Amino acid sequence: MATQRLKITQAACEKTPPNSKLWDTEIKGFGLFTGKTTKTFYYQREVRGKTVRIKLGNFPQVSAGIARGDVLQLAADHASGLSAKRDLRP
């Protein structure tokens, strides 16, 4: 599986070939994974030493701009500790 690093935009999503990973250069943990038929946005981060990957949606149903906005909100929640408090709930 090929891995690339560049800004995830609408055009980059359209051009990404099957079976590859595209990581964003501006937002750590924001990625687009492609399979044979689907392209999926993810946000990946470390929580208590374990990698947690959150699925944001499939391209083109979710645009690159919407996914980028969702990731910025998730990153802000993670940085403020809000997501950690959510993760501690039973």
C-alpha positions as CSV (number, residue, x, y, z in Angstrom):
1,M,0.0,0.0,0.0
2,A,1.5,3.3,-1.1
3,T,1.7,6.1,1.4
4,Q,1.8,9.8,0.4
5,R,2.0,13.1,2.4
6,L,0.2,16.1,1.0
7,K,-2.6,18.5,1.8
8,I,-5.9,16.6,1.5
9,T,-8.1,18.5,-0.9
10,Q,-11.0,17.6,-3.2
11,A,-8.7,17.3,-6.2
12,A,-6.2,15.2,-4.3
13,C,-8.9,12.8,-3.2
14,E,-10.2,12.4,-6.7
15,K,-6.6,11.7,-8.0
16,T,-5.6,9.2,-5.3
17,P,-5.2,5.8,-6.8
18,P,-6.7,2.6,-5.3
19,N,-4.9,0.8,-2.4
20,S,-3.0,3.8,-1.0
21,K,-2.9,6.0,2.1
22,L,-2.8,9.8,1.9
23,W,-1.8,11.7,5.1
24,D,-2.4,15.4,5.4
25,T,0.6,17.7,5.9
26,E,-1.3,20.3,7.9
27,I,-3.3,18.3,10.4
28,K,-1.6,15.5,12.2
29,G,-3.6,12.3,12.1
30,F,-5.9,13.2,9.2
31,G,-5.8,10.6,6.4
32,L,-7.6,9.2,3.4
33,F,-7.3,5.5,2.9
34,T,-8.3,4.0,-0.4
35,G,-9.4,0.4,-1.2
36,K,-10.4,-1.1,-4.5
37,T,-13.7,0.7,-4.6
38,T,-13.9,3.1,-1.6
39,K,-12.1,6.1,-0.3
40,T,-12.5,6.7,3.5
41,F,-11.4,9.7,5.7
42,Y,-10.0,8.9,9.1
43,Y,-8.6,10.8,12.1
44,Q,-6.0,8.9,14.0
45,R,-4.5,9.8,17.4
46,E,-2.9,8.3,20.5
47,V,-5.1,7.8,23.6
48,R,-3.3,6.4,26.7
49,G,-0.6,4.9,24.6
50,K,-3.0,3.2,22.1
51,T,-3.7,4.3,18.6
52,V,-7.4,5.2,18.1
53,R,-8.8,5.7,14.5
54,I,-12.1,7.5,14.0
55,K,-13.9,7.0,10.7
56,L,-15.2,10.3,9.3
57,G,-17.0,9.0,6.2
58,N,-16.5,7.9,2.6
59,F,-15.5,10.2,-0.3
60,P,-17.4,11.6,-2.2
61,Q,-20.4,11.4,0.2
62,V,-18.3,13.4,2.6
63,S,-16.2,16.2,0.9
64,A,-12.6,16.9,1.8
65,G,-13.7,20.3,3.2
66,I,-16.3,18.8,5.5
67,A,-13.9,16.0,6.7
68,R,-11.2,18.7,7.3
69,G,-13.7,20.7,9.5
70,D,-14.6,17.6,11.4
71,V,-11.0,16.7,12.0
72,L,-10.2,20.2,13.3
73,Q,-13.1,19.9,15.8
74,L,-11.9,16.5,16.9
75,A,-8.3,17.7,17.3
76,A,-9.5,20.7,19.4
77,D,-11.6,18.4,21.6
78,H,-8.5,16.1,22.0
79,A,-6.2,19.0,22.8
80,S,-8.6,20.5,25.4
81,G,-9.1,17.1,27.1
82,L,-12.8,17.0,26.3
83,S,-12.4,13.7,24.3
84,A,-10.4,12.1,27.1
85,K,-13.3,12.9,29.6
86,R,-15.7,11.3,27.1
87,D,-13.5,8.2,26.8
88,L,-13.4,7.8,30.6
89,R,-17.2,7.4,30.8
90,P,-18.5,3.9,31.3
